[in-house]
Amino acid sequence: MEDAAFLTRVPLFASLKPALLDELAGKLAPKSYRRGEVIFHQDDPGSAMHLIQSGQVKIATISPEGEEVIMAILKDSDFFGELSLLDGKPRSANAVAMETTQTLILRRDDFAQMLSRHPEMVGSVLASLAERLRRTDQLLEDAVFLDLPARLSKRLLELAQKHGVKTDKGLEIDLRLTQQD
């Protein structure tokens, strides 16, 4: 099954056995988004998690003054929306397609059923959440201890590592970002 093969590239599910991946793949629904289309808004009810098959998604929040803060830029094999699957609370950020994007959607009820029937999945979920929490801790630490030029340099290095493409002129960050982003 094509979706089961894709799941082996998604960090959250990569360690699962083939039979479990096949079962999980049977619960996924494809969805396409146009460039600039909002996938969900902050505070929307959270009923599904998205796995990115192709494209790029920006996860961001908006301050009360209307200033956008980008939390993450996600690409193929990344996932988002998993927090609402676990706690049933509203979305904690906005998700916007930065280019034409295809995702596979896993609904909350299906996810909960899979976790209860297959406790071996819990370890993968917890490891993934721990990684995201560590990344958030690092962002908070950077905001407190680093000045603006150091934070900008660090973000550019991270973007180069994740989205960098070697060219004749050096390393190019393969993203459509504005100076404000």
N, C-alpha and C positions, 0 to 999 in steps of 0.2 A: 504494500500500500504506500502510495507516494507521501501522504501526510505523516505516516509512521516514520518514514525515512527522514523527513524534515524534522520531526521531533527529536531525533538523535543529535541535531545541531543546536537545539535550544537548551541552554545550560540548566534550566529548571528540570528538564526531563531526560537529559542525556544519559544518566546512569541507570535508567529503568530498563527492565528486560523487554525483549521484542514483543512478547505476547501482551504485556501491559501497554506498550506503545501502540499496538494495533487497536486495543480496546479504547484507549484514550483518543486515538485518531478518529474513531467512529463517532465521537461526540463533538468534533470540531465543525464549525460552519464558516465558509469563506465569506469575506466581505471586502469590497474595494472602496477606496477613497480617492478623491481628486486632490491635486495640490491645493493647499490652503483650507481644505475641508476640516471642520472641527469633528473629531471622533467622539469626544465628550468634553463637557465643561466641569470645572471645579464645582463641587457641591451637587452634581447630578447623582441620582441613585446609582450605586455600583452593582451591576448584575452580571458582568462578564469580564473576562481577561482576554487580552489580545496577544497573539504571537505574530510577529512581523515576518511574512514570507518574502516580501520585496518592498523597497521604498525606504522612507525615513520619516520618523515621527518626533516631533518636539513636545517635550513635557515641560510645562511652565505654569507659573502662578502669576497673578496680577496683584500688585499692592493696592491699598485703598486709594492711592493717588493715581492709579492707572499705569504704573511702571511694571513692565514684564520682567520676570526673573526666570531664566531658563534653567531647569533642574537637570535635564538630560536631553541628548539627541540620540535616538535609537535607530538601529538599522536591522537588516536581515538577521533573523534568528534571535533577536532581542524580544522581550515581552514587557507588557505594562498592564496596569489595572488589577494586579493580583491582590493588593491590599483590601480592596472592597470585597473580593471573594472570600477573604478570611474573616473579616469583621462585620460585613454587611453595612458599613457606614458609607456616607457619600464620598464621591471622588475627592481626592486631596489636591488635584491639579488639573489643568487643561491638557488635552492631548490633541495635537493638530498635525495633519499630514503635511510634510514639507515638500513632497513630490507625490506623484501617483504611487499609491501604497496598497498592497494587498495584505490582509491579515487573516488569521484563523481565529475564530472566537470560541472560547470555552466558557459556557454558562456556569453561574454560581452553583446551581443545584447539581449539575453533572460533576463539577469539581468536588463538591462536598461528598457526593456519593462515591467517587473514585477514592478519595482519602479514607473514607470509612471502610470501604471494601479492601483497600490495598494500603495497609499502614506503612509499607516500605516507601511510599511516596512522601511521607511526612518529613523524613530526613532531608530530601532534596529541597522541599519547600522551606524548611527552617534554614538550611545553608544559604539559600538564595536571599531570604530576608535578612540574615546576618550580614551578608555582603552589602546589601543596600544600606543597612544601618551603619556599617563601617564607613561607607562612602559619604553618607550624610554627616557623620561625626567629623570626617576629614574636611568637608565643606565648611562646617561650623568653625572648626579649628582654624582653617585658612582665613575665614572672615574676621576672626578675632586677632590673630597673630601676624598676618601678612598685610603689607600695604598693597595699594591698588596695582602698581607695576608688577609686584611679585605674584599676586593672584592671577593677573592677566597672563603672565608668562607661564605659570603652572597650567592654566586652562588650555593655552595654545599647545603646550607639550602633550597634554592628555588628548586633545583633539587630533594632533598629529599621530599619536600612537594608535588611536582607534579608527581614524578616518583618513590617515595619510596615504598618499599614492606617490610612488617614486616617479619622477619625471627627469628629463634631461637637465632641468634647471634646479633640481633638488627635490624636496618633499613638499607636496601640495596637499592641503587639507581639502578633501573632496566633499565640501558642503556649501550650500547656498546660505550664507549668513550675512546679515547686515552689520554695519559697524555697531549699531545699538545692541544687536544680539551678542 
